[in-house]
Amino acid sequence: MGWPVAHSRSPAIHNHWIRKHHLNGAYGLFPVPPTHLEAAIRGIQALGLAGCNLTIPHKVEAMAYMDWVDPLAQRMGAINTIVVQADGALHGFNNDGFGFLQSLRDAQPNWRADLGPIVIVGAGGAARAIVVSLIDAGATEIRLLNRTHHKAQALAQEFGTPVTSFDWSERHEALAGAALLVNTTNQGMHGEAPLDLSLDQLPTNALVSDAIYIPLETPLLQAARLRGNTTVNGLGMLLHQASPAFQAWFGVTPEVTPELRKLIIATF
Ligand code: NAP
């Protein structure tokens, strides 16, 4: 459910797994305007569906209609998955952070959150999920940068140690000594300007990740690759967040394979 939702690649991901595991099911898109969100969510249960995903702009409001929200999702302040329980209760989860961590481990199997300072650019929904997952994974220092500084400050205050906020004017210098840089803004997305960030201070052994997946290589990732940094695009996050939801709905743990990646890239 989203508004709009036609751009979503989730049907391609889940229907691929449904076919692969010979399941009797289907994953479809529901364009739901915000005024109809509550009725649509109640409808999931009434129609006997296993659950659904939520995307922009429903991830926060949907929490209000759950019978139970996973504590991790509560800290992230949003849900992206609803699972209908055997008794009809609606449980809400957020798998975005899981997907993000898995995408880093795909690129560097030995990656750890405590390898050094982490710089996150952006303080919106994706940043919240990523910050919470990095704290839980053992991050010792997270530097948060956002164009609108007070939003980064508010997140740093809410999550406490190890998160500190930096002013937007300090963004280039904040990369000094970092082990991981993550872009969670929409800058660099197809149709948007590139992220205005100089990588000069970033160590060349730092991992550079972008939550964006269209294009697969944003100007930020291209600049990082050309100076020798290992890069991770947002496709892995998208594919891996789908896996726990599929497991919860169908009872089968699906795999993120090169075949699935190819299939989704072909839709771009
Ligand atoms: P959001 O809540 O709207 O946050 C957008 C962020 O971008 C804010 O921090 C905003 O800063 C910043 N921003 C916007 N315009 C900017 C500019 N001109 N210069 C600098 N910063 C700017 O959006 P979101 O839900 O977090 O999504 C952010 C990105 O992550 C999107 O590209 C989305 O596609 C991607 N994403 C990917 C996945 C995945 O599975 N790969 C999952 C979720 C999201 P201000 O606070 O100053 O406005």
py3Dmol code that shows the C-alpha trace and the ligand (Angstrom):
import py3Dmol

protein = """\
ATOM      1  CA  MET A   1       0.000   0.000   0.000  1.00  0.00           C
ATOM      2  CA  GLY A   2       1.348   3.371  -0.964  1.00  0.00           C
ATOM      3  CA  TRP A   3       0.315   6.624  -2.581  1.00  0.00           C
ATOM      4  CA  PRO A   4       1.565   6.555  -5.283  1.00  0.00           C
ATOM      5  CA  VAL A   5       2.692   2.939  -5.514  1.00  0.00           C
ATOM      6  CA  ALA A   6       2.910   2.048  -9.215  1.00  0.00           C
ATOM      7  CA  HIS A   7       6.725   2.439  -9.207  1.00  0.00           C
ATOM      8  CA  SER A   8       7.203  -0.282  -6.568  1.00  0.00           C
ATOM      9  CA  ARG A   9       9.438  -3.244  -7.436  1.00  0.00           C
ATOM     10  CA  SER A  10       8.062  -5.304  -4.538  1.00  0.00           C
ATOM     11  CA  PRO A  11       5.608  -7.299  -6.717  1.00  0.00           C
ATOM     12  CA  ALA A  12       8.498  -8.382  -8.961  1.00  0.00           C
ATOM     13  CA  ILE A  13      10.515  -9.501  -5.908  1.00  0.00           C
ATOM     14  CA  HIS A  14       7.759 -11.337  -4.024  1.00  0.00           C
ATOM     15  CA  ASN A  15       6.077 -12.894  -7.076  1.00  0.00           C
ATOM     16  CA  HIS A  16       9.499 -14.238  -8.147  1.00  0.00           C
ATOM     17  CA  TRP A  17       9.844 -15.961  -4.766  1.00  0.00           C
ATOM     18  CA  ILE A  18       6.218 -17.182  -4.862  1.00  0.00           C
ATOM     19  CA  ARG A  19       6.891 -18.863  -8.237  1.00  0.00           C
ATOM     20  CA  LYS A  20      10.247 -20.211  -7.099  1.00  0.00           C
ATOM     21  CA  HIS A  21       8.752 -21.855  -4.001  1.00  0.00           C
ATOM     22  CA  HIS A  22       5.612 -23.062  -5.862  1.00  0.00           C
ATOM     23  CA  LEU A  23       3.341 -21.212  -3.451  1.00  0.00           C
ATOM     24  CA  ASN A  24      -0.302 -20.509  -4.093  1.00  0.00           C
ATOM     25  CA  GLY A  25      -0.319 -16.763  -3.645  1.00  0.00           C
ATOM     26  CA  ALA A  26       0.157 -13.354  -5.190  1.00  0.00           C
ATOM     27  CA  TYR A  27       1.631  -9.980  -4.228  1.00  0.00           C
ATOM     28  CA  GLY A  28      -0.222  -6.976  -5.625  1.00  0.00           C
ATOM     29  CA  LEU A  29      -0.148  -3.200  -5.429  1.00  0.00           C
ATOM     30  CA  PHE A  30      -2.838  -1.186  -3.667  1.00  0.00           C
ATOM     31  CA  PRO A  31      -2.816   2.571  -4.320  1.00  0.00           C
ATOM     32  CA  VAL A  32      -4.347   3.846  -1.074  1.00  0.00           C
ATOM     33  CA  PRO A  33      -4.843   7.590  -0.473  1.00  0.00           C
ATOM     34  CA  PRO A  34      -4.020   8.685   3.091  1.00  0.00           C
ATOM     35  CA  THR A  35      -7.710   9.356   3.837  1.00  0.00           C
ATOM     36  CA  HIS A  36      -8.465   5.644   3.245  1.00  0.00           C
ATOM     37  CA  LEU A  37      -5.501   4.146   5.067  1.00  0.00           C
ATOM     38  CA  GLU A  38      -7.322   2.959   8.180  1.00  0.00           C
ATOM     39  CA  ALA A  39     -10.158   1.368   6.179  1.00  0.00           C
ATOM     40  CA  ALA A  40      -7.659  -0.283   3.818  1.00  0.00           C
ATOM     41  CA  ILE A  41      -5.658  -1.734   6.717  1.00  0.00           C
ATOM     42  CA  ARG A  42      -8.795  -3.099   8.396  1.00  0.00           C
ATOM     43  CA  GLY A  43      -9.634  -4.582   4.984  1.00  0.00           C
ATOM     44  CA  ILE A  44      -6.485  -6.735   4.945  1.00  0.00           C
ATOM     45  CA  GLN A  45      -7.846  -8.765   7.819  1.00  0.00           C
ATOM     46  CA  ALA A  46     -11.397  -8.837   6.450  1.00  0.00           C
ATOM     47  CA  LEU A  47     -10.174 -10.093   3.057  1.00  0.00           C
ATOM     48  CA  GLY A  48      -8.095 -12.845   4.633  1.00  0.00           C
ATOM     49  CA  LEU A  49      -4.757 -11.547   3.328  1.00  0.00           C
ATOM     50  CA  ALA A  50      -1.494 -12.619   5.000  1.00  0.00           C
ATOM     51  CA  GLY A  51      -0.358  -9.002   5.322  1.00  0.00           C
ATOM     52  CA  CYS A  52       1.153  -6.182   3.316  1.00  0.00           C
ATOM     53  CA  ASN A  53       4.024  -3.764   2.939  1.00  0.00           C
ATOM     54  CA  LEU A  54       3.638  -0.031   3.434  1.00  0.00           C
ATOM     55  CA  THR A  55       5.489   2.635   1.549  1.00  0.00           C
ATOM     56  CA  ILE A  56       5.425   6.434   1.296  1.00  0.00           C
ATOM     57  CA  PRO A  57       3.450   8.135   2.822  1.00  0.00           C
ATOM     58  CA  HIS A  58       1.933   5.460   5.084  1.00  0.00           C
ATOM     59  CA  LYS A  59       4.846   4.115   7.130  1.00  0.00           C
ATOM     60  CA  VAL A  60       4.257   6.298  10.193  1.00  0.00           C
ATOM     61  CA  GLU A  61       0.467   6.616  10.308  1.00  0.00           C
ATOM     62  CA  ALA A  62      -0.105   2.883   9.839  1.00  0.00           C
ATOM     63  CA  MET A  63       1.426   2.238  13.265  1.00  0.00           C
ATOM     64  CA  ALA A  64      -1.711   3.690  14.880  1.00  0.00           C
ATOM     65  CA  TYR A  65      -3.856   0.862  13.455  1.00  0.00           C
ATOM     66  CA  MET A  66      -1.694  -2.038  14.671  1.00  0.00           C
ATOM     67  CA  ASP A  67      -2.604  -4.292  17.586  1.00  0.00           C
ATOM     68  CA  TRP A  68       1.127  -4.664  18.296  1.00  0.00           C
ATOM     69  CA  VAL A  69       4.261  -2.976  16.962  1.00  0.00           C
ATOM     70  CA  ASP A  70       7.658  -4.641  17.144  1.00  0.00           C
ATOM     71  CA  PRO A  71       9.898  -2.698  19.610  1.00  0.00           C
ATOM     72  CA  LEU A  72      12.543  -2.234  16.881  1.00  0.00           C
ATOM     73  CA  ALA A  73       9.959  -0.610  14.584  1.00  0.00           C
ATOM     74  CA  GLN A  74       8.793   1.524  17.487  1.00  0.00           C
ATOM     75  CA  ARG A  75      12.297   2.938  17.881  1.00  0.00           C
ATOM     76  CA  MET A  76      12.479   3.501  14.111  1.00  0.00           C
ATOM     77  CA  GLY A  77       9.153   5.334  14.358  1.00  0.00           C
ATOM     78  CA  ALA A  78       7.682   3.602  11.313  1.00  0.00           C
ATOM     79  CA  ILE A  79       6.540   0.216   9.977  1.00  0.00           C
ATOM     80  CA  ASN A  80       6.985  -1.171   6.478  1.00  0.00           C
ATOM     81  CA  THR A  81       5.380  -4.587   7.002  1.00  0.00           C
ATOM     82  CA  ILE A  82       2.079  -5.815   8.462  1.00  0.00           C
ATOM     83  CA  VAL A  83       1.635  -9.477   9.338  1.00  0.00           C
ATOM     84  CA  VAL A  84      -1.884 -10.746  10.093  1.00  0.00           C
ATOM     85  CA  GLN A  85      -1.751 -13.221  12.988  1.00  0.00           C
ATOM     86  CA  ALA A  86      -3.775 -16.442  13.263  1.00  0.00           C
ATOM     87  CA  ASP A  87      -6.273 -14.677  15.557  1.00  0.00           C
ATOM     88  CA  GLY A  88      -6.626 -11.767  13.108  1.00  0.00           C
ATOM     89  CA  ALA A  89      -4.432  -9.355  15.102  1.00  0.00           C
ATOM     90  CA  LEU A  90      -2.317  -6.935  13.059  1.00  0.00           C
ATOM     91  CA  HIS A  91       1.407  -6.859  13.908  1.00  0.00           C
ATOM     92  CA  GLY A  92       3.716  -4.164  12.511  1.00  0.00           C
ATOM     93  CA  PHE A  93       7.430  -4.536  11.687  1.00  0.00           C
ATOM     94  CA  ASN A  94      10.190  -2.517  10.038  1.00  0.00           C
ATOM     95  CA  ASN A  95      12.727  -4.496   8.005  1.00  0.00           C
ATOM     96  CA  ASP A  96      14.515  -1.579   6.309  1.00  0.00           C
ATOM     97  CA  GLY A  97      17.406  -1.584   8.794  1.00  0.00           C
ATOM     98  CA  PHE A  98      17.846  -5.353   8.435  1.00  0.00           C
ATOM     99  CA  GLY A  99      17.954  -4.929   4.651  1.00  0.00           C
ATOM    100  CA  PHE A 100      20.539  -2.184   4.943  1.00  0.00           C
ATOM    101  CA  LEU A 101      22.881  -4.226   7.193  1.00  0.00           C
ATOM    102  CA  GLN A 102      22.574  -7.262   4.915  1.00  0.00           C
ATOM    103  CA  SER A 103      23.507  -5.112   1.901  1.00  0.00           C
ATOM    104  CA  LEU A 104      26.744  -4.077   3.658  1.00  0.00           C
ATOM    105  CA  ARG A 105      27.519  -7.702   4.521  1.00  0.00           C
ATOM    106  CA  ASP A 106      26.975  -8.661   0.851  1.00  0.00           C
ATOM    107  CA  ALA A 107      29.727  -6.198  -0.084  1.00  0.00           C
ATOM    108  CA  GLN A 108      32.040  -7.027   2.846  1.00  0.00           C
ATOM    109  CA  PRO A 109      31.205 -10.292   4.621  1.00  0.00           C
ATOM    110  CA  ASN A 110      33.444  -9.312   7.552  1.00  0.00           C
ATOM    111  CA  TRP A 111      31.911  -5.850   7.912  1.00  0.00           C
ATOM    112  CA  ARG A 112      31.309  -4.775  11.496  1.00  0.00           C
ATOM    113  CA  ALA A 113      29.614  -1.662  12.855  1.00  0.00           C
ATOM    114  CA  ASP A 114      32.461  -0.960  15.290  1.00  0.00           C
ATOM    115  CA  LEU A 115      35.213  -0.666  12.665  1.00  0.00           C
ATOM    116  CA  GLY A 116      35.294   3.141  13.028  1.00  0.00           C
ATOM    117  CA  PRO A 117      33.226   6.322  12.798  1.00  0.00           C
ATOM    118  CA  ILE A 118      30.075   6.152  10.660  1.00  0.00           C
ATOM    119  CA  VAL A 119      28.749   9.210   8.798  1.00  0.00           C
ATOM    120  CA  ILE A 120      25.058   9.295   7.888  1.00  0.00           C
ATOM    121  CA  VAL A 121      23.806  12.021   5.555  1.00  0.00           C
ATOM    122  CA  GLY A 122      20.086  12.737   5.961  1.00  0.00           C
ATOM    123  CA  ALA A 123      17.675  12.562   8.892  1.00  0.00           C
ATOM    124  CA  GLY A 124      14.428  11.303   7.323  1.00  0.00           C
ATOM    125  CA  GLY A 125      12.692   7.932   7.526  1.00  0.00           C
ATOM    126  CA  ALA A 126      15.490   5.897   5.916  1.00  0.00           C
ATOM    127  CA  ALA A 127      18.075   7.533   8.206  1.00  0.00           C
ATOM    128  CA  ARG A 128      16.068   6.607  11.330  1.00  0.00           C
ATOM    129  CA  ALA A 129      15.887   2.930  10.343  1.00  0.00           C
ATOM    130  CA  ILE A 130      19.580   2.864   9.417  1.00  0.00           C
ATOM    131  CA  VAL A 131      20.729   4.650  12.601  1.00  0.00           C
ATOM    132  CA  VAL A 132      18.758   2.259  14.847  1.00  0.00           C
ATOM    133  CA  SER A 133      20.112  -0.796  13.031  1.00  0.00           C
ATOM    134  CA  LEU A 134      23.694   0.512  13.259  1.00  0.00           C
ATOM    135  CA  ILE A 135      23.345   1.238  16.997  1.00  0.00           C
ATOM    136  CA  ASP A 136      22.016  -2.291  17.559  1.00  0.00           C
ATOM    137  CA  ALA A 137      24.859  -3.712  15.458  1.00  0.00           C
ATOM    138  CA  GLY A 138      27.368  -2.108  17.835  1.00  0.00           C
ATOM    139  CA  ALA A 139      28.319   1.220  16.214  1.00  0.00           C
ATOM    140  CA  THR A 140      30.590   3.232  18.507  1.00  0.00           C
ATOM    141  CA  GLU A 141      30.377   6.622  16.731  1.00  0.00           C
ATOM    142  CA  ILE A 142      27.657   7.874  14.360  1.00  0.00           C
ATOM    143  CA  ARG A 143      28.008  11.375  12.893  1.00  0.00           C
ATOM    144  CA  LEU A 144      24.682  12.637  11.623  1.00  0.00           C
ATOM    145  CA  LEU A 145      24.533  15.374   8.988  1.00  0.00           C
ATOM    146  CA  ASN A 146      21.378  16.922   7.625  1.00  0.00           C
ATOM    147  CA  ARG A 147      20.632  19.979   5.502  1.00  0.00           C
ATOM    148  CA  THR A 148      18.076  21.016   8.139  1.00  0.00           C
ATOM    149  CA  HIS A 149      20.292  20.766  11.187  1.00  0.00           C
ATOM    150  CA  HIS A 150      17.595  20.662  13.868  1.00  0.00           C
ATOM    151  CA  LYS A 151      16.292  17.322  12.513  1.00  0.00           C
ATOM    152  CA  ALA A 152      19.750  15.763  12.911  1.00  0.00           C
ATOM    153  CA  GLN A 153      20.006  17.323  16.376  1.00  0.00           C
ATOM    154  CA  ALA A 154      16.628  15.885  17.362  1.00  0.00           C
ATOM    155  CA  LEU A 155      17.659  12.383  16.251  1.00  0.00           C
ATOM    156  CA  ALA A 156      20.987  12.650  18.098  1.00  0.00           C
ATOM    157  CA  GLN A 157      19.129  13.697  21.223  1.00  0.00           C
ATOM    158  CA  GLU A 158      16.569  10.911  20.896  1.00  0.00           C
ATOM    159  CA  PHE A 159      19.113   8.118  20.338  1.00  0.00           C
ATOM    160  CA  GLY A 160      21.910   9.493  22.569  1.00  0.00           C
ATOM    161  CA  THR A 161      25.396   7.971  22.538  1.00  0.00           C
ATOM    162  CA  PRO A 162      26.872   7.054  20.027  1.00  0.00           C
ATOM    163  CA  VAL A 163      25.028   9.597  17.798  1.00  0.00           C
ATOM    164  CA  THR A 164      26.236  13.198  17.416  1.00  0.00           C
ATOM    165  CA  SER A 165      24.939  15.798  14.950  1.00  0.00           C
ATOM    166  CA  PHE A 166      27.009  18.083  12.740  1.00  0.00           C
ATOM    167  CA  ASP A 167      26.036  21.269  11.004  1.00  0.00           C
ATOM    168  CA  TRP A 168      25.529  21.017   7.215  1.00  0.00           C
ATOM    169  CA  SER A 169      28.462  23.437   6.731  1.00  0.00           C
ATOM    170  CA  GLU A 170      30.742  20.882   8.469  1.00  0.00           C
ATOM    171  CA  ARG A 171      29.761  17.995   6.187  1.00  0.00           C
ATOM    172  CA  HIS A 172      32.981  17.766   4.154  1.00  0.00           C
ATOM    173  CA  GLU A 173      35.241  17.734   7.232  1.00  0.00           C
ATOM    174  CA  ALA A 174      32.981  15.313   9.110  1.00  0.00           C
ATOM    175  CA  LEU A 175      34.182  12.531   6.775  1.00  0.00           C
ATOM    176  CA  ALA A 176      37.711  12.536   8.262  1.00  0.00           C
ATOM    177  CA  GLY A 177      38.630   9.102   9.620  1.00  0.00           C
ATOM    178  CA  ALA A 178      35.250   7.546   8.787  1.00  0.00           C
ATOM    179  CA  ALA A 179      34.936   3.798   8.148  1.00  0.00           C
ATOM    180  CA  LEU A 180      31.461   4.032   6.603  1.00  0.00           C
ATOM    181  CA  LEU A 181      29.573   6.795   4.755  1.00  0.00           C
ATOM    182  CA  VAL A 182      25.845   6.397   4.061  1.00  0.00           C
ATOM    183  CA  ASN A 183      23.670   8.685   1.936  1.00  0.00           C
ATOM    184  CA  THR A 184      20.036   8.513   3.015  1.00  0.00           C
ATOM    185  CA  THR A 185      18.935  11.715   1.229  1.00  0.00           C
ATOM    186  CA  ASN A 186      17.223  11.730  -2.158  1.00  0.00           C
ATOM    187  CA  GLN A 187      20.172  13.659  -3.645  1.00  0.00           C
ATOM    188  CA  GLY A 188      21.653  11.678  -6.548  1.00  0.00           C
ATOM    189  CA  MET A 189      18.365   9.940  -7.313  1.00  0.00           C
ATOM    190  CA  HIS A 190      17.235   9.957 -10.953  1.00  0.00           C
ATOM    191  CA  GLY A 191      15.974  13.500 -11.652  1.00  0.00           C
ATOM    192  CA  GLU A 192      17.608  15.027  -8.547  1.00  0.00           C
ATOM    193  CA  ALA A 193      20.864  16.960  -8.190  1.00  0.00           C
ATOM    194  CA  PRO A 194      23.931  15.012  -7.003  1.00  0.00           C
ATOM    195  CA  LEU A 195      24.676  15.111  -3.265  1.00  0.00           C
ATOM    196  CA  ASP A 196      26.862  18.153  -2.605  1.00  0.00           C
ATOM    197  CA  LEU A 197      29.626  16.422  -0.638  1.00  0.00           C
ATOM    198  CA  SER A 198      33.390  16.430  -1.189  1.00  0.00           C
ATOM    199  CA  LEU A 199      35.018  13.066  -0.455  1.00  0.00           C
ATOM    200  CA  ASP A 200      38.531  14.523  -0.046  1.00  0.00           C
ATOM    201  CA  GLN A 201      38.658  13.843   3.716  1.00  0.00           C
ATOM    202  CA  LEU A 202      37.214  10.307   3.478  1.00  0.00           C
ATOM    203  CA  PRO A 203      39.746   7.466   3.900  1.00  0.00           C
ATOM    204  CA  THR A 204      39.948   5.372   0.707  1.00  0.00           C
ATOM    205  CA  ASN A 205      39.307   2.185   2.715  1.00  0.00           C
ATOM    206  CA  ALA A 206      35.914   3.466   3.927  1.00  0.00           C
ATOM    207  CA  LEU A 207      32.792   1.695   2.700  1.00  0.00           C
ATOM    208  CA  VAL A 208      30.395   4.058   0.869  1.00  0.00           C
ATOM    209  CA  SER A 209      26.698   3.201   0.739  1.00  0.00           C
ATOM    210  CA  ASP A 210      23.735   4.933  -0.902  1.00  0.00           C
ATOM    211  CA  ALA A 211      20.110   4.036  -0.132  1.00  0.00           C
ATOM    212  CA  ILE A 212      19.165   5.086  -3.672  1.00  0.00           C
ATOM    213  CA  TYR A 213      18.817   2.324  -6.297  1.00  0.00           C
ATOM    214  CA  ILE A 214      17.761   4.341  -9.353  1.00  0.00           C
ATOM    215  CA  PRO A 215      20.327   4.897 -10.719  1.00  0.00           C
ATOM    216  CA  LEU A 216      22.307   1.934  -9.402  1.00  0.00           C
ATOM    217  CA  GLU A 217      25.442   4.055  -9.348  1.00  0.00           C
ATOM    218  CA  THR A 218      24.707   7.569  -8.052  1.00  0.00           C
ATOM    219  CA  PRO A 219      27.246  10.367  -8.630  1.00  0.00           C
ATOM    220  CA  LEU A 220      28.323   9.834  -4.981  1.00  0.00           C
ATOM    221  CA  LEU A 221      29.014   6.122  -5.544  1.00  0.00           C
ATOM    222  CA  GLN A 222      30.790   6.827  -8.830  1.00  0.00           C
ATOM    223  CA  ALA A 223      33.072   9.413  -7.203  1.00  0.00           C
ATOM    224  CA  ALA A 224      33.781   6.990  -4.336  1.00  0.00           C
ATOM    225  CA  ARG A 225      34.539   4.096  -6.685  1.00  0.00           C
ATOM    226  CA  LEU A 226      36.903   6.208  -8.792  1.00  0.00           C
ATOM    227  CA  ARG A 227      39.004   7.077  -5.714  1.00  0.00           C
ATOM    228  CA  GLY A 228      39.161   3.430  -4.605  1.00  0.00           C
ATOM    229  CA  ASN A 229      36.356   3.106  -2.024  1.00  0.00           C
ATOM    230  CA  THR A 230      34.180  -0.017  -1.988  1.00  0.00           C
ATOM    231  CA  THR A 231      30.589   0.990  -2.774  1.00  0.00           C
ATOM    232  CA  VAL A 232      27.142  -0.423  -1.983  1.00  0.00           C
ATOM    233  CA  ASN A 233      24.003   0.715  -3.806  1.00  0.00           C
ATOM    234  CA  GLY A 234      20.435   0.661  -2.443  1.00  0.00           C
ATOM    235  CA  LEU A 235      19.279  -2.404  -4.371  1.00  0.00           C
ATOM    236  CA  GLY A 236      20.585  -4.815  -1.719  1.00  0.00           C
ATOM    237  CA  MET A 237      18.649  -2.949   0.987  1.00  0.00           C
ATOM    238  CA  LEU A 238      15.465  -3.173  -1.081  1.00  0.00           C
ATOM    239  CA  LEU A 239      15.891  -6.899  -1.809  1.00  0.00           C
ATOM    240  CA  HIS A 240      16.944  -7.921   1.708  1.00  0.00           C
ATOM    241  CA  GLN A 241      14.160  -5.991   3.504  1.00  0.00           C
ATOM    242  CA  ALA A 242      11.685  -8.103   1.534  1.00  0.00           C
ATOM    243  CA  SER A 243      13.038 -11.402   2.857  1.00  0.00           C
ATOM    244  CA  PRO A 244      11.785 -11.311   6.509  1.00  0.00           C
ATOM    245  CA  ALA A 245       8.343 -10.132   5.325  1.00  0.00           C
ATOM    246  CA  PHE A 246       8.089 -13.033   2.867  1.00  0.00           C
ATOM    247  CA  GLN A 247       9.186 -15.426   5.609  1.00  0.00           C
ATOM    248  CA  ALA A 248       6.498 -14.099   7.969  1.00  0.00           C
ATOM    249  CA  TRP A 249       3.699 -14.307   5.370  1.00  0.00           C
ATOM    250  CA  PHE A 250       4.583 -17.612   3.670  1.00  0.00           C
ATOM    251  CA  GLY A 251       6.714 -19.490   6.220  1.00  0.00           C
ATOM    252  CA  VAL A 252       9.580 -19.890   3.748  1.00  0.00           C
ATOM    253  CA  THR A 253      12.910 -18.023   3.927  1.00  0.00           C
ATOM    254  CA  PRO A 254      13.641 -16.801   0.390  1.00  0.00           C
ATOM    255  CA  GLU A 255      17.072 -16.098  -1.045  1.00  0.00           C
ATOM    256  CA  VAL A 256      18.432 -12.912  -2.594  1.00  0.00           C
ATOM    257  CA  THR A 257      20.161 -14.394  -5.632  1.00  0.00           C
ATOM    258  CA  PRO A 258      22.048 -12.885  -8.598  1.00  0.00           C
ATOM    259  CA  GLU A 259      19.067 -14.069 -10.702  1.00  0.00           C
ATOM    260  CA  LEU A 260      16.659 -11.924  -8.621  1.00  0.00           C
ATOM    261  CA  ARG A 261      19.002  -8.924  -8.801  1.00  0.00           C
ATOM    262  CA  LYS A 262      19.127  -9.257 -12.602  1.00  0.00           C
ATOM    263  CA  LEU A 263      15.355  -9.521 -12.813  1.00  0.00           C
ATOM    264  CA  ILE A 264      14.835  -6.324 -10.796  1.00  0.00           C
ATOM    265  CA  ILE A 265      17.572  -4.387 -12.596  1.00  0.00           C
ATOM    266  CA  ALA A 266      15.832  -5.259 -15.883  1.00  0.00           C
ATOM    267  CA  THR A 267      12.773  -3.308 -14.647  1.00  0.00           C
ATOM    268  CA  PHE A 268      14.757  -0.033 -14.221  1.00  0.00           C
TER     269      PHE A 268
END
"""
ligand_1 = """\
48
NAP
P 12.603 11.546 3.693
O 12.109 11.077 5.014
O 11.774 12.473 2.881
O 14.057 12.253 3.939
C 14.707 12.913 2.897
C 16.083 13.408 3.348
O 16.735 14.003 2.213
C 16.022 14.484 4.444
O 17.076 14.275 5.347
C 16.234 15.767 3.628
O 16.814 16.817 4.360
C 17.202 15.301 2.585
N 17.228 16.184 1.429
C 16.217 16.457 0.557
N 16.618 17.368 -0.353
C 17.907 17.686 -0.050
C 18.874 18.581 -0.609
N 18.587 19.323 -1.694
N 20.102 18.645 -0.054
C 20.395 17.895 1.033
N 19.530 17.037 1.627
C 18.299 16.946 1.094
O 12.929 10.333 2.721
P 13.334 8.805 3.137
O 12.116 7.993 3.211
O 14.256 8.864 4.306
O 14.119 8.348 1.808
C 15.389 8.902 1.513
C 16.059 8.138 0.377
O 16.273 6.785 0.751
C 15.248 8.098 -0.914
O 16.141 8.266 -1.981
C 14.654 6.706 -0.925
O 14.421 6.222 -2.226
C 15.766 5.922 -0.253
N 15.274 4.674 0.372
C 15.742 3.492 -0.107
C 15.326 2.295 0.455
C 15.867 1.000 -0.083
O 15.286 -0.053 0.191
N 16.961 1.010 -0.820
C 14.416 2.302 1.536
C 13.952 3.543 2.020
C 14.395 4.719 1.421
P 15.888 17.947 5.075
O 15.524 17.409 6.408
O 16.784 19.134 5.129
O 14.704 18.172 4.181
"""
view = py3Dmol.view(width=600, height=400)
view.addModel(protein, "pdb")
view.setStyle({"model": 0}, {"cartoon": {"style": "trace"}})
view.addModel(ligand_1, "xyz")
view.setStyle({"model": 1}, {"stick": {}})
view.zoomTo()
view.show()
